[in-house]
Amino acid sequence: MIDLSSFDPNSVGNPDNNIFGLPFTEQDARLVIIPIPWEVTVSYNAGTARAPEHIFTASLQVDLFDPDFVDHWRQGYFMRPMDKKILMKSDYLRKEAELYINFIAHGEEIASNKFMTKTLKEINQGGLFLNEWVYNQTIELLNSGKLVALLGGDHSTPFGYFKAIGEKYSDFGILQIDAHCDLRKAYEGFEFSHASIMYNTLEKNKSVNKLVQVGIRDYCEEEFDYIKNSNNKVVAYFDKDIKSRQYEGETWKSIANEIIAHLPEFVFISFDIDGLDPKLCPHTGTPVQGGLEVEQVFYLFKKLVESGKKIIGFDLNEVGVSHNEWDENVGARVLYKLCNLLTASNPING
């Protein structure tokens, strides 16, 4: 156990330490964050692949005192170094994807172009590679008794983690905070598109028995039909419906309790930062007007912990990179709260 007697949690964050200025090694830490610098299939704004390193820097400004979960940081949070080979692969395939997306946007036929056919195959193989890499990283940590978090990157990144944690919890649900459903089948031809993460998860991971989506406000008819025909396996809380209910007098407390009631005993939180109002993270990949407030989401998560249901892991994705570090500061604070929630939901002697 690490000696924290000389560590001052009220002092400035030390850049020579790890995430949030904490003096833990991976061995000492109870919770390990894996950065995933990947954004191959983003549809609009790029930059999320470099978010983890920027969030790390911004995390040094986060105060460690959390009145909801006092001293949970003492259990140890550690972020692994970013794998530059993953970033280089993402950068290369992203350039290929941009050419491909521009090609199909003009209505061109892929089958008639050998270069684009090869490009699409290469990008899909890249998705398979990343899924396997993430699976190997996460299963290793889970098997060693660590709590695990993913920090993206785009929202395609947690697929391998869902597979790994499904081997430990054979029956779990996902609470998705997002502006988008991510239920498109191979969006733009990319099998592992960021816009297809939940479709792929539901179709290929039998451990996931429930998906509850909150904050949704940008989706297509195909996704709406998928939800409608899911036999209640997918429950979507659309942003306009949440707001309408509140305008007519319902409290967020009652809506939050209803959301939680849909979830099973074990819950994975998948947090796309664009689920928040874009004033909070305007440089996210695909910003959409409307959305949730940070404290509104934190209230929901706290009520989830208080309900006795167990948070088994989380991912945080689609944080943009901005010139004034605003997005990264919001992302760092969301990450810290998620770390505290995960440890609170998994008491050491529980």
C-alpha positions, -999 to +999 in steps of 0.1 A: +000+000+000+014+034-010+024+058+018+003+090+013+015+107+045+036+133+026+010+139-001-011+171+002-044+167-016-050+205-011-019+215-030-013+222-067-014+191-089+021+178-095+028+171-133+054+146-123+027+124-108-001+107-126-037+116-135-052+143-112-017+148-098-021+115-078+012+097-068+000+062-077+017+036-099-005+011-118+004-016-093-008+006-064-039+019-080-073+002-077-087+019-108-068+020-141-077+043-170-068+032-205-065+060-230-076+051-265-063+076-291-086+065-319-110+085-342-109+068-375-146+069-384-157+103-369-183+119-391-177+156-385-150+172-363-118+153-356-095+158-326-109+133-300-079+110-305-057+135-288-081+142-260-066+118-234-033+136-232-051+170-230-075+157-203-045+144-184-030+180-183-063+195-174-068+170-146-040+186-126-065+215-120-092+193-106-097+196-068-096+162-052-122+170-026-156+156-037-183+161-010-203+132-024-175+107-023-149+119+001-113+105-002-122+079-028-090+090-047-070+073-019-079+040-034-057+050-063-064+062-099-038+057-126-039+064-163-016+043-185+006+061-210-009+067-244+001+040-269+016+061-298+013+031-322-024+032-318-024+070-324-003+066-355-026+039-369-056+061-361-040+091-379-032+070-410-066+054-412-084+087-405-069+102-436-080+072-456-115+075-441-117+112-450-110+104-486-136+076-485-163+097-468-158+125-494-161+099-522-194+084-510-208+118-501-209+126-538-229+095-545-201+075-561-203+037-562-177+019-541-178-013-561-166+005-592-135+020-575-107-005-566-089+020-544-119+029-523-129-008-520-094-015-507-096+016-484-129+004-469-115-030-462-084-016-446-105+007-423-127-022-412-097-044-405-084-015-384-116-016-364-111-053-357-075-047-347-086-020-322-114-042-307-089-070-301-063-046-286-089-031-262-101-065-252-066-077-244-059-046-224-091-047-204-093-084-197-058-084-183-067-057-159-100-072-149-084-106-143-059-089-120-087-074-099-085-038-112-115-015-118-111-004-154-121+028-173-117+038-209-109+073-221-114+080-258-112+087-286-144+082-305-173+062-293-163+030-312-136+024-287-154+004-259-165-025-280-136-047-269-142-037-232-178-047-234-166-082-246-141-084-218-164-073-190-191-096-204-169-125-194-170-114-158-206-102-157-226-124-181-257-103-177-254-065-176-270-033-189-255-002-204-265+033-194-256+055-224-254+093-221-254+105-257-269+129-282-270+100-307-284+065-306-253+049-322-276+022-336-268+025-373-257-007-390-222-002-405-227+036-409-210+049-441-199+013-447-176+012-416-185-019-397-171-005-364-182+031-369-186+053-338-222+056-350-226+018-348-212+010-314-245+002-297-259-017-327-227-039-328-228-044-290-265-055-290-260-078-320-227-094-311-225-094-273-251-116-256-241-105-221-258-071-227-294-075-218-305-038-216-296-005-232-310+027-217-301+058-236-305+093-221-302+127-239-308+114-274-317+142-299-302+133-332-311+100-349-324+085-381-356+065-388-336+033-390-325+038-354-359+048-342-374+016-357-346-005-341-356+009-307-393+004-314-388-032-324-363-041-297-390-056-274-380-031-247-344-042-248-335-006-258-352+022-239-345+057-251-351+089-232-351+115-259-340+150-249-372+166-261-394+142-241-373+148-209-377+185-213-414+183-221-420+162-190-401+188-169-419+217-186-452+201-175-442+197-139-423+164-135-392+165-115-358+152-126-358+130-096-389+111-108-375+108-143-341+096-129-357+070-107-377+057-138-345+055-158-328+035-131-357+012-127-352+000-163-316-010-156-305-045-143-283-052-113-250-046-131-246-014-151-219-001-174-219+036-180-210+047-216-206+084-216-204+103-249-197+139-239-220+152-267-249+140-245-242+173-226-253+207-237-227+217-263-219+249-244-199+225-221-179+207-248-184+226-281-155+208-299-170+173-295-171+153-327-208+160-336-223+187-314-261+190-312-281+218-296-300+209-264-287+182-241-280+176-204-263+196-177-233+181-159-250+181-125-281+166-140-261+136-151-242+134-119-274+134-100-286+104-121-254+085-115-255+092-077-290+079-075-279+049-095-253+041-068-278+048-040-303+024-056-279-005-048-273-014-085-236-018-093-216+002-117-191-023-132-171+000-156-173+031-177-160+048-208-158+085-215-156+095-252-158+122-278-142+150-258-128+175-282-096+194-282-099+232-279-076+262-281-085+273-246-087+238-230-124+243-220-136+210-234-107+192-217-114+208-183-150+197-185-138+162-196-113+160-167-140+168-142-165+143-156-137+117-156-129+124-119-166+121-109-169+088-129-138+074-111-153+083-077-187+067-087-170+035-099-151+031-066-181+040-045-202+014-063-176-012-056-167-009-019-135-027-010-152-048+017-185-050-002 
